[in-house]
Amino acid sequence: MVYAAPSAYVSKKDNNTGHPVTDTEWWMLSIDGSQNAEATEAARQAATTALEAAAAAAPVVVNVEGTEVTINVEGNHKYICGELVSLKIGTVEKSARTSAIFFSSGISGNSSAGLKGRGTSAVPIRWMGASRS
């Protein structure tokens, strides 16, 4: 089966390569999409709307620079940090959308650094629902 907008065709014979779908000796029209232009356009518009909604729902990615950072958290944001020695949350926006902060703390045994840990580990911090204020 082949789709050639706006219709679909089924091969009548094996080894059907290089023959145009207009060659009725090799192809049979299965679905004639040209007969329903309104439905085709409605489906195209629905697909466009769905793609736009998915793009709008995707979180905003923020790359955070530095090893000592303060983040003012906004809803539907993903904060990507490198290795941190200090992380402070300045404010948290009221939002029903999830936000996440990703960082590694590779400080070996340095308890005065503000973050304790050995080795490197990704540590996600997520808030769901209303703000903490």
ChimeraX attribute file (.defattr): number of C-alpha atoms within 10 A of each C-alpha:
attribute: neighborCount
match mode: 1-to-1
recipient: residues
	/A:1	12
	/A:2	13
	/A:3	12
	/A:4	11
	/A:5	10
	/A:6	13
	/A:7	15
	/A:8	17
	/A:9	18
	/A:10	15
	/A:11	19
	/A:12	13
	/A:13	10
	/A:14	7
	/A:15	8
	/A:16	11
	/A:17	9
	/A:18	6
	/A:19	12
	/A:20	11
	/A:21	19
	/A:22	11
	/A:23	9
	/A:24	12
	/A:25	11
	/A:26	18
	/A:27	20
	/A:28	16
	/A:29	15
	/A:30	14
	/A:31	13
	/A:32	12
	/A:33	15
	/A:34	12
	/A:35	11
	/A:36	10
	/A:37	11
	/A:38	11
	/A:39	12
	/A:40	15
	/A:41	11
	/A:42	11
	/A:43	12
	/A:44	12
	/A:45	12
	/A:46	12
	/A:47	12
	/A:48	12
	/A:49	12
	/A:50	12
	/A:51	12
	/A:52	11
	/A:53	11
	/A:54	10
	/A:55	10
	/A:56	11
	/A:57	11
	/A:58	11
	/A:59	16
	/A:60	14
	/A:61	13
	/A:62	12
	/A:63	11
	/A:64	16
	/A:65	12
	/A:66	12
	/A:67	15
	/A:68	13
	/A:69	16
	/A:70	14
	/A:71	14
	/A:72	11
	/A:73	20
	/A:74	19
	/A:75	21
	/A:76	19
	/A:77	17
	/A:78	22
	/A:79	21
	/A:80	16
	/A:81	19
	/A:82	16
	/A:83	18
	/A:84	19
	/A:85	20
	/A:86	16
	/A:87	15
	/A:88	11
	/A:89	10
	/A:90	10
	/A:91	14
	/A:92	17
	/A:93	15
	/A:94	14
	/A:95	15
	/A:96	13
	/A:97	16
	/A:98	16
	/A:99	24
	/A:100	20
	/A:101	19
	/A:102	18
	/A:103	20
	/A:104	19
	/A:105	22
	/A:106	19
	/A:107	18
	/A:108	13
	/A:109	12
	/A:110	13
	/A:111	11
	/A:112	9
	/A:113	15
	/A:114	15
	/A:115	17
	/A:116	15
	/A:117	16
	/A:118	11
	/A:119	10
	/A:120	13
	/A:121	13
	/A:122	14
	/A:123	12
	/A:124	14
	/A:125	12
	/A:126	11
	/A:127	17
	/A:128	14
	/A:129	12
	/A:130	14
	/A:131	15
	/A:132	10
	/A:133	7
